[in-house]
Amino acid sequence: MTHVLMELPYAQSALQPYISAETVSYHYGKHHAGYVNKLNILVEGTEFSDKTLEHIIMYAKNAIYNNAAQVYNHDFYWKGLINTPTSPSVELLGLIERDFGSLNAFEEAFLAAAAGFFGSGWVWLTINSENKLEIKMTANADTPIRHGDTPLLTCDVWEHAYYIDYRNARPSYLSNWWKLVNWNFVSDNLAAFENNPIAGYNQSCNELTAICDYVDYMQKNERTPS
């Protein structure tokens, strides 16, 4: 099985002004692509040559694991960004409010964890087997699926993710990265975890019409205990 570099779901300039086309060119075109190419070389002639990326992550070690995990992590990172405003689904927002108090409180906690992360790695929003949302940090190439957690969102805090645009000002990168979060992707990941496809698209209605008022009212009631 040959692993291929994912196609970005947007143009390399689409994340500007928050993440420049130059950063995407290097981050995606050099670093991400490099992990894909190295993984294909490393697995050739091994027991992992015909295995999926997820299988390799679960069972491989050392360089094979590191490169496979970095491919997975970067795939997840790019899919979690978008150049148009989105919002969490009703279901996702309900869990965020339950486990963090509010979306603003979650934002503060997530960005504080990312800003304080020592060294290189990833910061994740995950959901565990008990249906609890957690902020997890993984060093270097490590990834939550190796440890039985389901990722919903990730932020790359390796320096190559932001150094061209922000130099060593990681907090500035993080505050702007937050503006690009693709909540549709995060909501869909929750829906997949819950095996509830409708939940991922159950977005709040933003049109100021009687129909939208009714939709918002019905969605709010879905979270109200009977």
C-alpha positions in Angstrom: 0.0 0.0 0.0 1.4 3.4 -1.0 0.5 6.2 1.3 -0.2 9.5 -0.5 -0.2 13.1 0.7 -3.7 14.3 1.3 -5.1 17.0 -0.9 -5.7 20.2 1.0 -9.4 21.1 1.0 -8.6 24.7 0.1 -6.0 26.7 -1.7 -2.6 27.2 0.0 -3.4 30.9 0.2 -6.9 30.4 1.7 -5.8 30.7 5.4 -4.3 34.1 5.0 -3.9 36.5 6.8 -3.7 34.1 9.8 -1.5 31.5 8.2 0.4 32.5 5.1 0.7 30.7 1.8 4.4 30.5 2.5 3.9 28.7 5.8 1.4 26.3 4.2 3.9 25.7 1.3 6.6 24.6 3.7 4.5 23.0 6.4 2.3 21.0 4.0 4.6 20.7 0.9 7.8 20.0 2.8 7.2 18.7 6.3 3.9 16.8 5.8 5.0 15.5 2.4 8.3 14.5 3.9 6.6 12.3 6.5 4.6 10.6 3.8 7.6 9.9 1.6 9.7 8.7 4.5 6.9 6.4 5.7 6.6 4.7 2.3 10.4 4.1 2.3 10.4 2.7 5.8 7.5 0.3 5.4 8.7 -1.3 2.2 9.5 -5.0 2.7 8.1 -4.9 6.3 5.0 -6.4 7.9 3.5 -2.9 7.5 3.9 -2.6 3.8 0.2 -3.3 3.1 -1.3 -1.9 6.3 -3.4 1.1 6.8 -2.1 4.2 8.5 -4.2 3.6 11.6 -2.9 0.0 11.9 0.7 1.2 11.6 0.1 3.8 14.3 -1.3 1.2 16.7 1.4 -1.5 16.2 4.6 0.0 14.8 7.5 1.4 16.8 10.3 4.0 16.4 10.8 5.6 13.0 7.9 3.9 11.3 5.5 4.9 14.1 6.8 8.4 14.2 6.4 9.0 10.5 2.9 7.3 10.4 1.7 9.3 13.3 3.0 12.6 11.9 1.1 11.9 8.6 -2.1 11.2 10.6 -1.6 14.2 12.8 -1.0 16.6 9.9 -4.0 15.2 8.0 -6.1 15.9 11.0 -4.6 19.4 11.5 -5.4 20.6 7.9 -8.9 19.1 7.9 -9.6 21.0 11.1 -9.0 24.4 9.5 -11.3 26.4 7.2 -11.4 29.9 5.7 -15.1 30.6 6.4 -16.8 31.0 9.8 -18.3 27.9 11.3 -19.8 27.0 14.7 -20.1 23.9 16.8 -23.1 21.7 16.4 -25.7 21.7 19.1 -24.4 18.3 20.4 -20.8 19.4 20.5 -21.6 22.7 22.1 -23.6 20.9 24.8 -20.7 18.7 25.7 -18.3 21.6 25.7 -20.6 23.5 28.1 -20.9 20.4 30.3 -17.2 19.7 30.5 -15.7 23.1 30.3 -18.4 25.5 31.4 -18.7 27.5 28.1 -17.1 27.7 24.6 -15.1 30.7 25.8 -13.8 28.8 28.8 -12.8 25.9 26.6 -11.0 28.3 24.2 -9.1 29.8 27.1 -8.1 26.4 28.5 -7.1 25.0 25.1 -5.0 28.0 24.1 -3.4 28.2 27.5 -2.4 24.5 27.3 -1.0 25.1 23.8 0.9 28.2 24.8 2.4 26.5 27.8 3.4 23.3 26.0 7.1 22.8 26.3 8.9 21.7 23.2 7.3 20.3 20.0 4.0 18.4 19.8 0.3 18.6 19.5 -2.7 19.8 21.6 -6.0 17.9 21.1 -9.6 18.0 22.0 -10.5 14.4 22.6 -13.4 12.3 23.8 -12.8 9.2 25.8 -14.8 6.0 26.3 -16.8 7.6 29.1 -18.0 10.3 26.7 -16.0 13.0 28.4 -14.2 15.7 26.5 -10.6 16.3 27.5 -7.7 18.5 26.4 -4.7 16.3 25.8 -1.1 17.1 24.9 1.1 14.7 23.0 4.9 15.2 22.5 6.6 15.0 19.2 4.7 12.6 16.9 2.5 11.0 19.5 -1.2 10.8 18.8 -4.3 10.1 20.9 -5.5 7.0 18.9 -2.5 5.2 20.2 -3.8 5.6 23.7 -7.5 4.8 23.1 -8.8 8.3 22.9 -10.8 9.7 19.9 -9.5 13.0 18.6 -11.9 15.8 17.6 -9.6 18.7 17.0 -5.8 19.3 17.0 -3.4 22.2 17.0 0.2 21.8 15.8 2.6 23.5 18.1 5.8 22.4 16.3 7.7 25.6 15.4 7.5 24.8 11.7 3.7 25.4 12.0 4.1 29.1 12.8 7.8 30.3 12.8 7.7 32.0 9.3 4.6 34.1 10.2 5.1 34.6 14.0 8.7 33.8 14.8 8.7 32.7 18.4 5.3 34.4 19.3 3.4 31.1 19.7 0.5 32.8 21.5 -0.2 35.1 18.5 -0.2 32.1 16.2 -2.6 30.3 18.5 -5.1 33.2 18.8 -5.2 33.5 15.0 -5.3 29.7 14.5 -8.5 29.6 16.7 -10.2 31.9 14.1 -9.7 29.2 11.5 -11.1 26.2 13.4 -13.4 24.1 11.3 -16.2 23.4 13.7 -18.1 21.4 11.1 -15.1 18.9 11.0 -15.0 18.8 14.8 -18.7 18.2 15.0 -18.6 15.5 12.4 -15.9 13.7 14.4 -18.1 13.8 17.4 -21.0 12.5 15.3 -18.9 9.6 14.0 -17.8 8.8 17.6 -21.5 8.7 18.7 -22.5 6.9 15.5 -25.0 9.7 15.0 -24.5 11.1 11.5 -27.2 13.8 11.9 -25.5 15.3 14.8 -22.5 16.5 12.8 -24.7 18.7 10.6 -27.1 20.0 13.3 -25.8 23.5 13.1 -27.6 26.5 14.6 -29.6 28.5 12.1 -28.2 32.0 11.6 -30.9 33.5 9.4 -33.2 36.0 11.1 -36.5 34.3 10.0 -39.4 32.6 11.8 -38.2 29.3 10.4 -34.8 29.7 11.8 -36.2 30.7 15.2 -38.2 27.5 15.2 -35.2 25.4 14.2 -33.0 27.0 16.9 -35.8 26.5 19.5 -36.2 22.8 18.6 -32.4 22.2 18.7 -32.2 23.8 22.1 -35.0 21.6 23.4 -33.1 18.5 22.2 -30.6 19.2 24.9 -33.1 20.0 27.6 -33.7 17.0 30.0 -37.2 15.8 30.1 
